[in-house]
Amino acid sequence: MEHLHKLSEVYGSNNEPPLSYVERPTVDGAFRQALDSYGIAVLHGRSKQGKSTLRKKYIKQITTSGQINKQAIPYVEIKCSYKTTIGSFYKDLLKTAGYVDYTQHQTTETTQARTQKNLNLSVKILGGGISNEDNQQTGSTKTGSTFPVDIENINDILRALENVNFDKLIILEDFQYVNDDQIAAFTVEFKHLMEAGYRILVIGVWMDKGRLESYNGDLETRVNNIDCSDWTREQMRAVILKGAPYLNIKWSDEIIEYIIVNSFGNIGILQKICYQTCYDLLIYETQPSEIQLNDITPVERVVSAINDTITNRLTGNFDRFVKGLSSSKLKLHSWILRFILSHTTDELRKGLSKYNLQKWLHQHHPQNGNIQSNSVDDALRRIVQLQRVKEINPPLFDYSSQKIMVVDDNLLLFMDRLSSADRIELLERYGG
């Protein structure tokens, strides 16, 4: 190689897409198309499957005309959390647009009597552009007049954005953390923003293709849903092979197969195995002469170490999950977890149906005569909310189309490496 490349540039998780990045035509192509149109784009799928990397790759390279060049798309990014509301979203959005909240500086009785949702905002304009309050850019500063904005009133928000000629792509990361009651409200706001000409990109961990539309039918045909979950074996192999020349290494076919099998279709796990294996072998950058990687032992150690790392996190999440949202004699969430853990990794990848869960509960639950179908339905519908409330991050499971889906593939690695004795102990532990 003509240039030296750091290991972190080639494999692993970094701020920039790795040099081992491989395009998936159905995913990358759909995303490029979505960026070339106004409306709402949604990147969704299982955890650590390249959603944020996909966004970082093309947001920086694609203009609104869809042509690849050095000009970046202007955008603002807002991280979602369990506490995200419409009000907090708009407050963050207006801040990124250059507005400064002066409410905290006002001490009059009138201001003190205002509700939390009313803000006094003022905009700074530096050299014709918008600046945040802490911007260090030099030049003359013109501060506009202060005016009240109701951050839960879409008309006030649109006027404020139009006032500063805001035209950036609005990105909401980690939208899976937003509470159900807020998601419904968000879909209404998204519709208004889209109709006003603003583009929105939502990124979240869930499986069903039309999650936003399920909360608001007005969004049907207006959302571009892009599922980032699926990586073929050929694509994963291509990632390993593409990165190798940058480090001047060559993976053996045996090692490549081992990495793919133990990644369970998850690109994040694969990147981590490749990175950590090279790191442990002291391959921190491009090697002066080609190194043949034939010994599988270091890779096996890495996979075992990754599993050891995730075991404590997963078991802690299991303990929080089984407690449910409230006390119940049936302890359905504990039994749902036991049902999930009783299946093979292949079965978990395909998803577990509500019908099979109901049959299993009637066969194994000690109070099977007291279990009603609507109780099971309610427990399944609350799986996503339960994980938000218990702050299980990333979420382990999703429920859509009457199927329980694993969305954290680390669970598959954990399950695959359980001994028979450990599996029995685990099932007994969560037996209600």
Contacts in CASP RR format, 6 or more apart in sequence:
PFRMAT RR
TARGET T0000
AUTHOR 0000-0000-0000
METHOD contacts of the structure
MODEL  1
MEHLHKLSEVYGSNNEPPLSYVERPTVDGAFRQALDSYGIAVLHGRSKQG
KSTLRKKYIKQITTSGQINKQAIPYVEIKCSYKTTIGSFYKDLLKTAGYV
DYTQHQTTETTQARTQKNLNLSVKILGGGISNEDNQQTGSTKTGSTFPVD
IENINDILRALENVNFDKLIILEDFQYVNDDQIAAFTVEFKHLMEAGYRI
LVIGVWMDKGRLESYNGDLETRVNNIDCSDWTREQMRAVILKGAPYLNIK
WSDEIIEYIIVNSFGNIGILQKICYQTCYDLLIYETQPSEIQLNDITPVE
RVVSAINDTITNRLTGNFDRFVKGLSSSKLKLHSWILRFILSHTTDELRK
GLSKYNLQKWLHQHHPQNGNIQSNSVDDALRRIVQLQRVKEINPPLFDYS
SQKIMVVDDNLLLFMDRLSSADRIELLERYGG
1 245 0 8 1.000
1 246 0 8 1.000
1 248 0 8 1.000
1 286 0 8 1.000
3 286 0 8 1.000
4 285 0 8 1.000
4 286 0 8 1.000
5 19 0 8 1.000
5 246 0 8 1.000
5 247 0 8 1.000
5 285 0 8 1.000
5 286 0 8 1.000
6 284 0 8 1.000
6 285 0 8 1.000
7 247 0 8 1.000
7 275 0 8 1.000
7 278 0 8 1.000
7 279 0 8 1.000
7 283 0 8 1.000
7 284 0 8 1.000
7 285 0 8 1.000
8 14 0 8 1.000
8 275 0 8 1.000
9 16 0 8 1.000
9 18 0 8 1.000
9 19 0 8 1.000
9 246 0 8 1.000
10 18 0 8 1.000
10 19 0 8 1.000
10 20 0 8 1.000
10 243 0 8 1.000
10 246 0 8 1.000
10 247 0 8 1.000
11 18 0 8 1.000
11 20 0 8 1.000
11 243 0 8 1.000
11 271 0 8 1.000
11 274 0 8 1.000
11 275 0 8 1.000
11 278 0 8 1.000
12 18 0 8 1.000
12 268 0 8 1.000
12 271 0 8 1.000
12 272 0 8 1.000
12 274 0 8 1.000
12 275 0 8 1.000
13 268 0 8 1.000
13 271 0 8 1.000
13 272 0 8 1.000
15 56 0 8 1.000
16 56 0 8 1.000
17 53 0 8 1.000
17 56 0 8 1.000
17 57 0 8 1.000
18 53 0 8 1.000
18 243 0 8 1.000
18 271 0 8 1.000
19 242 0 8 1.000
19 243 0 8 1.000
19 246 0 8 1.000
20 239 0 8 1.000
20 240 0 8 1.000
20 242 0 8 1.000
20 243 0 8 1.000
20 246 0 8 1.000
20 271 0 8 1.000
20 274 0 8 1.000
21 53 0 8 1.000
21 57 0 8 1.000
21 239 0 8 1.000
21 242 0 8 1.000
22 235 0 8 1.000
22 238 0 8 1.000
22 239 0 8 1.000
22 242 0 8 1.000
23 29 0 8 1.000
24 230 0 8 1.000
24 231 0 8 1.000
24 235 0 8 1.000
27 54 0 8 1.000
27 226 0 8 1.000
27 227 0 8 1.000
27 228 0 8 1.000
28 54 0 8 1.000
28 58 0 8 1.000
30 224 0 8 1.000
30 226 0 8 1.000
31 41 0 8 1.000
31 43 0 8 1.000
31 54 0 8 1.000
31 55 0 8 1.000
31 58 0 8 1.000
31 226 0 8 1.000
32 58 0 8 1.000
32 62 0 8 1.000
32 66 0 8 1.000
33 224 0 8 1.000
34 41 0 8 1.000
34 201 0 8 1.000
34 224 0 8 1.000
34 226 0 8 1.000
35 41 0 8 1.000
35 58 0 8 1.000
35 59 0 8 1.000
35 62 0 8 1.000
35 64 0 8 1.000
35 66 0 8 1.000
35 73 0 8 1.000
35 169 0 8 1.000
36 62 0 8 1.000
36 64 0 8 1.000
36 65 0 8 1.000
36 66 0 8 1.000
37 224 0 8 1.000
38 194 0 8 1.000
38 197 0 8 1.000
38 198 0 8 1.000
38 199 0 8 1.000
39 194 0 8 1.000
39 197 0 8 1.000
39 199 0 8 1.000
39 200 0 8 1.000
39 222 0 8 1.000
39 223 0 8 1.000
39 224 0 8 1.000
40 190 0 8 1.000
40 194 0 8 1.000
40 199 0 8 1.000
40 200 0 8 1.000
40 201 0 8 1.000
40 202 0 8 1.000
40 212 0 8 1.000
40 219 0 8 1.000
40 222 0 8 1.000
40 223 0 8 1.000
40 224 0 8 1.000
41 199 0 8 1.000
41 200 0 8 1.000
41 201 0 8 1.000
41 202 0 8 1.000
41 223 0 8 1.000
41 224 0 8 1.000
41 226 0 8 1.000
42 201 0 8 1.000
42 202 0 8 1.000
42 203 0 8 1.000
42 204 0 8 1.000
42 210 0 8 1.000
42 211 0 8 1.000
42 212 0 8 1.000
42 223 0 8 1.000
42 224 0 8 1.000
42 225 0 8 1.000
42 226 0 8 1.000
43 51 0 8 1.000
43 54 0 8 1.000
43 55 0 8 1.000
43 201 0 8 1.000
43 202 0 8 1.000
43 203 0 8 1.000
43 204 0 8 1.000
43 226 0 8 1.000
43 228 0 8 1.000
44 51 0 8 1.000
44 203 0 8 1.000
44 204 0 8 1.000
44 205 0 8 1.000
44 206 0 8 1.000
44 207 0 8 1.000
44 209 0 8 1.000
44 211 0 8 1.000
44 225 0 8 1.000
44 226 0 8 1.000
44 227 0 8 1.000
44 228 0 8 1.000
45 51 0 8 1.000
45 204 0 8 1.000
45 205 0 8 1.000
45 206 0 8 1.000
45 207 0 8 1.000
45 227 0 8 1.000
45 228 0 8 1.000
45 229 0 8 1.000
45 407 0 8 1.000
46 205 0 8 1.000
46 207 0 8 1.000
46 229 0 8 1.000
46 266 0 8 1.000
46 405 0 8 1.000
46 406 0 8 1.000
46 407 0 8 1.000
46 408 0 8 1.000
46 409 0 8 1.000
47 205 0 8 1.000
47 394 0 8 1.000
47 395 0 8 1.000
47 407 0 8 1.000
47 408 0 8 1.000
47 409 0 8 1.000
48 266 0 8 1.000
48 267 0 8 1.000
48 268 0 8 1.000
48 269 0 8 1.000
48 394 0 8 1.000
48 408 0 8 1.000
48 409 0 8 1.000
49 228 0 8 1.000
49 229 0 8 1.000
49 231 0 8 1.000
49 266 0 8 1.000
49 267 0 8 1.000
49 268 0 8 1.000
50 228 0 8 1.000
50 267 0 8 1.000
50 268 0 8 1.000
51 203 0 8 1.000
51 204 0 8 1.000
51 228 0 8 1.000
52 173 0 8 1.000
52 203 0 8 1.000
54 228 0 8 1.000
55 171 0 8 1.000
55 201 0 8 1.000
55 203 0 8 1.000
59 72 0 8 1.000
59 73 0 8 1.000
59 75 0 8 1.000
59 169 0 8 1.000
59 171 0 8 1.000
60 72 0 8 1.000
60 73 0 8 1.000
61 68 0 8 1.000
61 69 0 8 1.000
61 72 0 8 1.000
62 68 0 8 1.000
62 73 0 8 1.000
63 69 0 8 1.000
63 71 0 8 1.000
63 73 0 8 1.000
64 73 0 8 1.000
73 169 0 8 1.000
74 167 0 8 1.000
74 168 0 8 1.000
74 169 0 8 1.000
75 168 0 8 1.000
75 169 0 8 1.000
75 170 0 8 1.000
75 171 0 8 1.000
75 201 0 8 1.000
76 93 0 8 1.000
76 96 0 8 1.000
76 97 0 8 1.000
76 168 0 8 1.000
76 169 0 8 1.000
76 170 0 8 1.000
76 171 0 8 1.000
77 171 0 8 1.000
77 173 0 8 1.000
78 89 0 8 1.000
78 92 0 8 1.000
78 93 0 8 1.000
78 96 0 8 1.000
78 170 0 8 1.000
78 171 0 8 1.000
78 172 0 8 1.000
78 173 0 8 1.000
79 173 0 8 1.000
79 174 0 8 1.000
80 89 0 8 1.000
80 172 0 8 1.000
80 173 0 8 1.000
80 174 0 8 1.000
80 175 0 8 1.000
80 176 0 8 1.000
80 177 0 8 1.000
80 178 0 8 1.000
81 174 0 8 1.000
81 177 0 8 1.000
82 177 0 8 1.000
82 179 0 8 1.000
82 388 0 8 1.000
82 389 0 8 1.000
82 391 0 8 1.000
84 177 0 8 1.000
84 178 0 8 1.000
84 182 0 8 1.000
85 182 0 8 1.000
86 151 0 8 1.000
86 152 0 8 1.000
86 182 0 8 1.000
86 185 0 8 1.000
86 186 0 8 1.000
86 189 0 8 1.000
87 117 0 8 1.000
87 151 0 8 1.000
87 152 0 8 1.000
89 172 0 8 1.000
89 186 0 8 1.000
89 189 0 8 1.000
90 151 0 8 1.000
90 152 0 8 1.000
90 157 0 8 1.000
90 189 0 8 1.000
91 101 0 8 1.000
91 119 0 8 1.000
91 151 0 8 1.000
93 157 0 8 1.000
93 161 0 8 1.000
93 170 0 8 1.000
94 119 0 8 1.000
94 121 0 8 1.000
94 149 0 8 1.000
94 151 0 8 1.000
94 157 0 8 1.000
94 160 0 8 1.000
94 161 0 8 1.000
95 101 0 8 1.000
95 132 0 8 1.000
96 132 0 8 1.000
96 168 0 8 1.000
97 123 0 8 1.000
97 130 0 8 1.000
97 160 0 8 1.000
97 161 0 8 1.000
97 164 0 8 1.000
97 166 0 8 1.000
97 168 0 8 1.000
98 123 0 8 1.000
98 124 0 8 1.000
98 130 0 8 1.000
98 131 0 8 1.000
98 132 0 8 1.000
98 133 0 8 1.000
98 164 0 8 1.000
99 121 0 8 1.000
99 122 0 8 1.000
99 123 0 8 1.000
99 160 0 8 1.000
99 164 0 8 1.000
100 121 0 8 1.000
100 122 0 8 1.000
100 123 0 8 1.000
100 124 0 8 1.000
100 132 0 8 1.000
100 133 0 8 1.000
101 119 0 8 1.000
101 120 0 8 1.000
101 121 0 8 1.000
102 120 0 8 1.000
102 121 0 8 1.000
102 122 0 8 1.000
102 146 0 8 1.000
103 111 0 8 1.000
103 114 0 8 1.000
103 118 0 8 1.000
103 119 0 8 1.000
103 120 0 8 1.000
106 120 0 8 1.000
111 120 0 8 1.000
114 148 0 8 1.000
117 150 0 8 1.000
117 151 0 8 1.000
117 152 0 8 1.000
118 148 0 8 1.000
118 149 0 8 1.000
118 150 0 8 1.000
118 151 0 8 1.000
119 148 0 8 1.000
119 149 0 8 1.000
119 151 0 8 1.000
120 146 0 8 1.000
120 147 0 8 1.000
120 148 0 8 1.000
120 149 0 8 1.000
121 146 0 8 1.000
121 147 0 8 1.000
121 148 0 8 1.000
121 149 0 8 1.000
121 160 0 8 1.000
122 143 0 8 1.000
122 144 0 8 1.000
122 145 0 8 1.000
122 146 0 8 1.000
122 147 0 8 1.000
123 130 0 8 1.000
123 143 0 8 1.000
123 144 0 8 1.000
123 163 0 8 1.000
123 164 0 8 1.000
124 130 0 8 1.000
124 131 0 8 1.000
124 132 0 8 1.000
124 133 0 8 1.000
124 135 0 8 1.000
124 141 0 8 1.000
124 142 0 8 1.000
124 143 0 8 1.000
124 144 0 8 1.000
125 131 0 8 1.000
125 141 0 8 1.000
125 142 0 8 1.000
125 143 0 8 1.000
125 144 0 8 1.000
125 164 0 8 1.000
126 135 0 8 1.000
126 137 0 8 1.000
126 139 0 8 1.000
126 140 0 8 1.000
126 141 0 8 1.000
127 139 0 8 1.000
127 140 0 8 1.000
130 164 0 8 1.000
130 166 0 8 1.000
131 137 0 8 1.000
131 141 0 8 1.000
149 156 0 8 1.000
149 157 0 8 1.000
149 160 0 8 1.000
150 156 0 8 1.000
151 157 0 8 1.000
154 189 0 8 1.000
154 192 0 8 1.000
154 193 0 8 1.000
158 192 0 8 1.000
158 193 0 8 1.000
158 196 0 8 1.000
161 196 0 8 1.000
161 198 0 8 1.000
166 198 0 8 1.000
167 198 0 8 1.000
169 199 0 8 1.000
169 200 0 8 1.000
169 201 0 8 1.000
170 193 0 8 1.000
170 198 0 8 1.000
170 199 0 8 1.000
170 200 0 8 1.000
170 201 0 8 1.000
171 200 0 8 1.000
171 201 0 8 1.000
171 203 0 8 1.000
172 200 0 8 1.000
172 201 0 8 1.000
172 202 0 8 1.000
172 203 0 8 1.000
173 203 0 8 1.000
173 204 0 8 1.000
174 203 0 8 1.000
174 204 0 8 1.000
174 205 0 8 1.000
175 183 0 8 1.000
175 202 0 8 1.000
175 203 0 8 1.000
175 204 0 8 1.000
176 204 0 8 1.000
176 205 0 8 1.000
176 206 0 8 1.000
176 384 0 8 1.000
176 388 0 8 1.000
176 394 0 8 1.000
176 395 0 8 1.000
177 388 0 8 1.000
177 393 0 8 1.000
178 186 0 8 1.000
179 385 0 8 1.000
179 388 0 8 1.000
180 384 0 8 1.000
180 385 0 8 1.000
183 211 0 8 1.000
183 212 0 8 1.000
183 215 0 8 1.000
184 215 0 8 1.000
184 216 0 8 1.000
187 212 0 8 1.000
187 215 0 8 1.000
187 216 0 8 1.000
187 218 0 8 1.000
187 219 0 8 1.000
188 216 0 8 1.000
190 200 0 8 1.000
190 202 0 8 1.000
190 212 0 8 1.000
190 219 0 8 1.000
191 216 0 8 1.000
191 218 0 8 1.000
191 219 0 8 1.000
191 222 0 8 1.000
193 200 0 8 1.000
194 200 0 8 1.000
194 222 0 8 1.000
202 212 0 8 1.000
205 394 0 8 1.000
205 395 0 8 1.000
205 398 0 8 1.000
205 407 0 8 1.000
206 384 0 8 1.000
206 398 0 8 1.000
206 400 0 8 1.000
206 407 0 8 1.000
207 227 0 8 1.000
207 229 0 8 1.000
207 398 0 8 1.000
207 400 0 8 1.000
207 405 0 8 1.000
207 407 0 8 1.000
208 214 0 8 1.000
208 398 0 8 1.000
208 400 0 8 1.000
208 401 0 8 1.000
209 225 0 8 1.000
209 227 0 8 1.000
210 223 0 8 1.000
210 225 0 8 1.000
211 400 0 8 1.000
212 219 0 8 1.000
212 223 0 8 1.000
213 219 0 8 1.000
213 220 0 8 1.000
213 223 0 8 1.000
231 265 0 8 1.000
231 266 0 8 1.000
231 267 0 8 1.000
233 260 0 8 1.000
236 260 0 8 1.000
236 263 0 8 1.000
236 265 0 8 1.000
236 267 0 8 1.000
236 270 0 8 1.000
237 256 0 8 1.000
237 260 0 8 1.000
239 267 0 8 1.000
239 270 0 8 1.000
239 271 0 8 1.000
240 251 0 8 1.000
240 256 0 8 1.000
240 259 0 8 1.000
240 260 0 8 1.000
240 270 0 8 1.000
240 274 0 8 1.000
241 251 0 8 1.000
241 256 0 8 1.000
243 274 0 8 1.000
244 250 0 8 1.000
244 251 0 8 1.000
246 286 0 8 1.000
247 278 0 8 1.000
247 283 0 8 1.000
247 285 0 8 1.000
247 286 0 8 1.000
247 287 0 8 1.000
248 286 0 8 1.000
248 287 0 8 1.000
248 288 0 8 1.000
248 289 0 8 1.000
248 290 0 8 1.000
248 291 0 8 1.000
249 278 0 8 1.000
249 283 0 8 1.000
249 287 0 8 1.000
249 290 0 8 1.000
249 291 0 8 1.000
249 292 0 8 1.000
249 293 0 8 1.000
250 290 0 8 1.000
250 291 0 8 1.000
250 292 0 8 1.000
250 293 0 8 1.000
251 259 0 8 1.000
251 293 0 8 1.000
252 292 0 8 1.000
252 293 0 8 1.000
252 294 0 8 1.000
252 296 0 8 1.000
254 294 0 8 1.000
254 296 0 8 1.000
255 293 0 8 1.000
255 294 0 8 1.000
255 296 0 8 1.000
255 299 0 8 1.000
258 296 0 8 1.000
258 299 0 8 1.000
258 300 0 8 1.000
258 303 0 8 1.000
259 270 0 8 1.000
259 273 0 8 1.000
259 274 0 8 1.000
259 299 0 8 1.000
260 270 0 8 1.000
262 269 0 8 1.000
262 273 0 8 1.000
262 303 0 8 1.000
262 413 0 8 1.000
262 416 0 8 1.000
263 269 0 8 1.000
263 270 0 8 1.000
263 273 0 8 1.000
263 409 0 8 1.000
264 345 0 8 1.000
264 349 0 8 1.000
264 409 0 8 1.000
264 412 0 8 1.000
264 413 0 8 1.000
264 416 0 8 1.000
265 409 0 8 1.000
266 409 0 8 1.000
266 410 0 8 1.000
266 412 0 8 1.000
269 306 0 8 1.000
269 409 0 8 1.000
269 410 0 8 1.000
269 413 0 8 1.000
272 306 0 8 1.000
273 299 0 8 1.000
273 302 0 8 1.000
273 303 0 8 1.000
273 306 0 8 1.000
276 302 0 8 1.000
276 305 0 8 1.000
276 306 0 8 1.000
277 293 0 8 1.000
277 298 0 8 1.000
277 299 0 8 1.000
277 302 0 8 1.000
278 284 0 8 1.000
280 298 0 8 1.000
280 301 0 8 1.000
280 302 0 8 1.000
281 291 0 8 1.000
281 293 0 8 1.000
281 298 0 8 1.000
283 291 0 8 1.000
303 413 0 8 1.000
304 417 0 8 1.000
306 413 0 8 1.000
307 413 0 8 1.000
307 414 0 8 1.000
307 417 0 8 1.000
310 410 0 8 1.000
310 413 0 8 1.000
310 414 0 8 1.000
311 414 0 8 1.000
314 396 0 8 1.000
314 410 0 8 1.000
314 411 0 8 1.000
314 414 0 8 1.000
317 390 0 8 1.000
317 392 0 8 1.000
317 396 0 8 1.000
318 337 0 8 1.000
318 430 0 8 1.000
320 390 0 8 1.000
320 391 0 8 1.000
320 392 0 8 1.000
321 333 0 8 1.000
321 337 0 8 1.000
321 386 0 8 1.000
321 387 0 8 1.000
321 390 0 8 1.000
321 392 0 8 1.000
321 396 0 8 1.000
322 331 0 8 1.000
322 333 0 8 1.000
322 334 0 8 1.000
322 337 0 8 1.000
322 430 0 8 1.000
322 432 0 8 1.000
323 333 0 8 1.000
323 390 0 8 1.000
324 333 0 8 1.000
324 334 0 8 1.000
324 382 0 8 1.000
324 386 0 8 1.000
324 390 0 8 1.000
325 382 0 8 1.000
325 385 0 8 1.000
325 386 0 8 1.000
325 389 0 8 1.000
329 367 0 8 1.000
329 370 0 8 1.000
330 365 0 8 1.000
330 367 0 8 1.000
330 370 0 8 1.000
330 371 0 8 1.000
330 375 0 8 1.000
331 432 0 8 1.000
332 361 0 8 1.000
332 371 0 8 1.000
332 375 0 8 1.000
332 376 0 8 1.000
332 379 0 8 1.000
333 379 0 8 1.000
333 383 0 8 1.000
333 386 0 8 1.000
334 430 0 8 1.000
334 431 0 8 1.000
334 432 0 8 1.000
335 361 0 8 1.000
335 364 0 8 1.000
335 365 0 8 1.000
335 430 0 8 1.000
335 431 0 8 1.000
335 432 0 8 1.000
336 357 0 8 1.000
336 379 0 8 1.000
336 380 0 8 1.000
336 383 0 8 1.000
336 404 0 8 1.000
337 430 0 8 1.000
338 364 0 8 1.000
338 427 0 8 1.000
338 430 0 8 1.000
338 431 0 8 1.000
338 432 0 8 1.000
339 352 0 8 1.000
339 357 0 8 1.000
339 360 0 8 1.000
339 361 0 8 1.000
340 348 0 8 1.000
340 352 0 8 1.000
340 397 0 8 1.000
340 404 0 8 1.000
340 406 0 8 1.000
341 415 0 8 1.000
341 423 0 8 1.000
341 426 0 8 1.000
341 427 0 8 1.000
341 430 0 8 1.000
342 360 0 8 1.000
342 427 0 8 1.000
343 352 0 8 1.000
344 415 0 8 1.000
345 412 0 8 1.000
345 415 0 8 1.000
345 416 0 8 1.000
348 406 0 8 1.000
348 411 0 8 1.000
348 412 0 8 1.000
348 415 0 8 1.000
349 406 0 8 1.000
349 412 0 8 1.000
351 403 0 8 1.000
351 404 0 8 1.000
351 405 0 8 1.000
351 406 0 8 1.000
352 403 0 8 1.000
352 404 0 8 1.000
353 402 0 8 1.000
353 403 0 8 1.000
353 404 0 8 1.000
354 376 0 8 1.000
354 377 0 8 1.000
354 380 0 8 1.000
354 402 0 8 1.000
354 403 0 8 1.000
354 404 0 8 1.000
355 402 0 8 1.000
357 376 0 8 1.000
357 380 0 8 1.000
357 404 0 8 1.000
358 371 0 8 1.000
358 373 0 8 1.000
358 376 0 8 1.000
361 368 0 8 1.000
361 371 0 8 1.000
361 376 0 8 1.000
362 368 0 8 1.000
362 369 0 8 1.000
362 371 0 8 1.000
365 371 0 8 1.000
380 399 0 8 1.000
380 404 0 8 1.000
381 399 0 8 1.000
383 397 0 8 1.000
383 398 0 8 1.000
383 399 0 8 1.000
383 404 0 8 1.000
384 395 0 8 1.000
384 397 0 8 1.000
384 398 0 8 1.000
384 399 0 8 1.000
386 392 0 8 1.000
387 395 0 8 1.000
387 396 0 8 1.000
387 397 0 8 1.000
388 395 0 8 1.000
394 407 0 8 1.000
394 408 0 8 1.000
395 407 0 8 1.000
395 408 0 8 1.000
396 406 0 8 1.000
396 407 0 8 1.000
396 408 0 8 1.000
396 411 0 8 1.000
397 404 0 8 1.000
397 405 0 8 1.000
397 406 0 8 1.000
397 407 0 8 1.000
398 404 0 8 1.000
398 405 0 8 1.000
398 407 0 8 1.000
399 405 0 8 1.000
406 412 0 8 1.000
418 426 0 8 1.000
END
